Amino acid sequence: MRRSVHFRFVEEIASVLSEQYGDYAHGNKTNPLSELLFILCSLQTNEGLYRSTFSSLRRKFPTFQILADASEDEIADAIAHGGLSRQKARTIRQIMARLSHDFGAPTLAPLRAMNDAECEVYLTGLPGVGKKTARCVMMYSMGRDVFPVDSNCWRVCRRVGWVRPTRPDKSCSPRDMNRVQSGIPPNLRFSMHVNLVSHGRACCLPMAPRCETCCIQQYCRTGKIKLGRTLGKFSGYALGQVSRLARARNP
Ligand code: SF4
């Protein structure tokens, strides 16, 4: 039987992050299909740009049926400023066609009657939809207690010391995603996800984490090592000064 995991200090970290960032939901949507389109627009794009790309898509195609009837070129035009527009337009077209085929209309409403495992299997069977995107749709717009692992969550979880990547390139595999999800109690998953995204953007930056001012530094393995080194350097310098003074007084 698989051993259940419970990450060290998970409740403490969730509480500190919640106080620091206020469970901000990052503009995500309550309608599952809107959320899926929002995430597709966000791929490989910065936040300001994908928000405006999604707005432009919804302005040009105000209903899902109008979007489902649009051509790939028309969709690509509407999202052109967000990057990868041709690839995203193709994916959107294919998804709208699949939903129309499966449910008789472009909608994800029937997923509300499915359990978590069924939802995830259905969503990851759609073109261009992986585990992270599926869990975002389920968590943000269907209130499911799942944990999507985006690049910010993955980076902080590794630095804190909760997980080690199983892939040589250190990217997050589907197995890693399941391990991370299982280490976070279901009732903390939403707040932990949204606050780790905020923390990864504001403080635990990819290249230069701001450990000195980090609100969860006392719980973080990387932070302790990094600050320990800084203190070590400082105390080495201080000891040098003291011995230099002592030598000056007692030559
Ligand atoms: S202490 Fe540093 S590495 Fe750890 S979470 Fe904070 S910023 Fe990231």
Residues whose N, C-alpha, C, O or C-beta is under 5 A from the ligand:
A	BS01	SF4	R159 C203 C204 P209 R210 C211 C214 I216 Q217 C220 T222 G223
